Amino acid sequence: MGTSLNILDASLQSFIEYQDYNPENGLLALKNIEIVIPICSNLWHLTDNIWNDYNDSLKITYSDIGQFRIDIIKSCKELALLHDIITQRKHASISRPKSDFSRLQIYEGSPINFEDSPAVFIITKDGQKRNVVEVIDKVLQFWYSFIYDLILVKKT
């Protein structure tokens, strides 16, 4: 249990730091893909850690980790985006995509309008844009809820 929750907490802390205004650099971190990638990687790889940490509870429902991942992606579609982001980053291509991810795009924002801040966008194959902050936030919420439910089941 500890490993998954520690990784999740560390990912949350990195995510908070990524979004924080920094007096030295303002909001420039919000367009830094190099900060986003490790957060995405940790959140996707939590599937492995959770499978290992809660194997006894999960094996009641899932025969193997592959089936667990399929079900998890059905429950949180944003995890599929994270999978494809880190797969493309690691291998330069995605041979077995889990989502309609196409690429990451940096948005520079406006230097004079605080509400128009820089961002990293996830661009899908049909050209839609999703702010990576919203996707990561949704995945964090999903994992906290999922782990909390597993802890409750384990206690009963």
C-alpha positions as CSV (number, residue, x, y, z in Angstrom):
1,M,0.0,0.0,0.0
2,G,2.7,2.5,0.9
3,T,4.5,2.5,-2.4
4,S,1.4,3.5,-4.4
5,L,0.3,6.1,-2.0
6,N,3.8,7.6,-1.8
7,I,4.1,7.8,-5.5
8,L,0.7,9.4,-5.8
9,D,1.5,11.9,-3.1
10,A,4.8,12.7,-4.7
11,S,3.0,13.1,-8.1
12,L,0.5,15.5,-6.5
13,Q,3.3,17.5,-4.9
14,S,5.1,17.8,-8.3
15,F,1.9,18.8,-9.9
16,I,1.2,21.5,-7.4
17,E,4.8,22.9,-7.8
18,Y,4.3,22.8,-11.6
19,Q,1.3,25.0,-11.3
20,D,2.6,27.4,-8.7
21,Y,3.5,31.0,-9.6
22,N,7.2,31.5,-9.2
23,P,8.3,35.1,-8.6
24,E,11.5,34.5,-10.5
25,N,9.9,32.8,-13.6
26,G,6.2,33.7,-13.3
27,L,4.1,30.9,-14.8
28,L,6.8,29.8,-17.3
29,A,6.8,26.3,-15.8
30,L,3.3,25.8,-17.2
31,K,4.8,25.4,-20.7
32,N,7.6,23.1,-19.7
33,I,7.0,19.6,-21.1
34,E,10.0,18.3,-19.3
35,I,8.2,18.8,-16.0
36,V,5.0,17.3,-17.3
37,I,6.4,14.0,-18.6
38,P,7.6,12.6,-15.2
39,I,4.2,13.4,-13.7
40,C,2.4,11.6,-16.5
41,S,4.8,8.7,-16.3
42,N,4.3,8.3,-12.6
43,L,0.6,8.5,-12.9
44,W,0.4,5.9,-15.7
45,H,2.9,3.5,-13.9
46,L,0.8,3.6,-10.8
47,T,-1.2,0.8,-12.5
48,D,1.9,-1.5,-11.9
49,N,2.4,-0.3,-8.3
50,I,-1.3,-0.6,-7.4
51,W,-1.4,-4.1,-9.0
52,N,1.6,-5.1,-6.8
53,D,0.4,-3.4,-3.6
54,Y,-3.1,-4.6,-3.8
55,N,-2.7,-7.8,-5.7
56,D,-4.7,-10.0,-3.3
57,S,-7.7,-7.6,-3.5
58,L,-7.4,-7.1,-7.3
59,K,-7.0,-10.7,-8.2
60,I,-10.5,-11.3,-7.0
61,T,-11.8,-9.3,-10.0
62,Y,-8.9,-9.4,-12.5
63,S,-7.0,-12.4,-13.8
64,D,-3.9,-10.4,-14.7
65,I,-2.5,-6.9,-14.9
66,G,-3.4,-6.5,-18.5
67,Q,-7.1,-7.0,-17.7
68,F,-6.7,-4.6,-14.8
69,R,-5.3,-1.9,-17.1
70,I,-8.1,-2.3,-19.7
71,D,-10.7,-1.8,-17.0
72,I,-8.8,1.1,-15.4
73,I,-8.7,2.9,-18.8
74,K,-12.4,2.4,-19.2
75,S,-12.9,4.0,-15.8
76,C,-10.5,6.9,-16.5
77,K,-10.0,7.7,-20.2
78,E,-7.3,10.2,-19.3
79,L,-5.0,7.4,-18.3
80,A,-5.0,6.3,-21.9
81,L,-3.7,9.7,-22.9
82,L,-1.0,9.5,-20.3
83,H,0.0,6.0,-21.6
84,D,0.3,7.3,-25.1
85,I,2.2,10.5,-24.1
86,I,4.9,8.6,-22.3
87,T,5.0,5.8,-24.9
88,Q,5.6,8.3,-27.7
89,R,8.2,10.1,-25.6
90,K,10.0,6.9,-24.9
91,H,9.8,5.2,-28.2
92,A,9.1,8.1,-30.6
93,S,6.0,6.4,-31.9
94,I,3.0,4.5,-30.5
95,S,2.5,1.1,-32.0
96,R,-0.6,0.2,-29.9
97,P,-2.3,3.4,-29.0
98,K,-4.8,3.5,-26.1
99,S,-6.3,6.9,-27.0
100,D,-6.6,9.4,-29.8
101,F,-3.4,11.3,-28.7
102,S,-1.5,12.9,-31.5
103,R,1.1,15.2,-29.8
104,L,1.9,17.7,-27.1
105,Q,1.9,21.4,-28.0
106,I,3.3,24.3,-26.0
107,Y,1.1,27.4,-25.8
108,E,3.2,30.5,-25.0
109,G,0.3,32.5,-23.4
110,S,0.3,36.3,-23.0
111,P,3.1,38.0,-21.1
112,I,0.7,40.9,-20.3
113,N,-2.5,39.0,-19.4
114,F,-2.2,36.8,-16.3
115,E,-5.4,34.9,-17.2
116,D,-3.9,33.8,-20.5
117,S,-1.1,31.8,-19.0
118,P,1.3,29.5,-20.8
119,A,0.2,25.8,-21.1
120,V,1.0,22.4,-22.5
121,F,-1.9,21.1,-24.6
122,I,-2.6,17.5,-25.5
123,I,-3.7,17.5,-29.2
124,T,-5.8,14.6,-30.3
125,K,-5.9,13.1,-33.8
126,D,-9.1,15.1,-34.6
127,G,-7.3,18.4,-33.6
128,Q,-9.0,18.9,-30.2
129,K,-6.9,20.5,-27.5
130,R,-7.0,19.5,-23.8
131,N,-4.9,21.3,-21.2
132,V,-2.5,18.8,-19.6
133,V,-3.3,20.4,-16.2
134,E,-7.0,19.3,-16.5
135,V,-6.0,15.8,-17.6
136,I,-3.5,15.3,-14.8
137,D,-5.9,16.7,-12.2
138,K,-8.6,14.2,-13.3
139,V,-6.2,11.3,-13.1
140,L,-5.0,12.4,-9.7
141,Q,-8.6,12.5,-8.5
142,F,-9.3,9.1,-10.0
143,W,-6.3,7.4,-8.4
144,Y,-7.0,8.9,-4.9
145,S,-10.5,7.7,-5.1
146,F,-9.5,4.3,-6.4
147,I,-6.9,3.7,-3.7
148,Y,-9.2,5.0,-1.0
149,D,-11.8,2.4,-2.1
150,L,-9.2,-0.4,-2.1
151,I,-8.1,0.5,1.4
152,L,-11.7,0.4,2.6
153,V,-12.3,-3.0,0.9
154,K,-9.0,-4.3,2.4
155,K,-10.2,-3.3,5.9
156,T,-13.5,-5.2,5.7
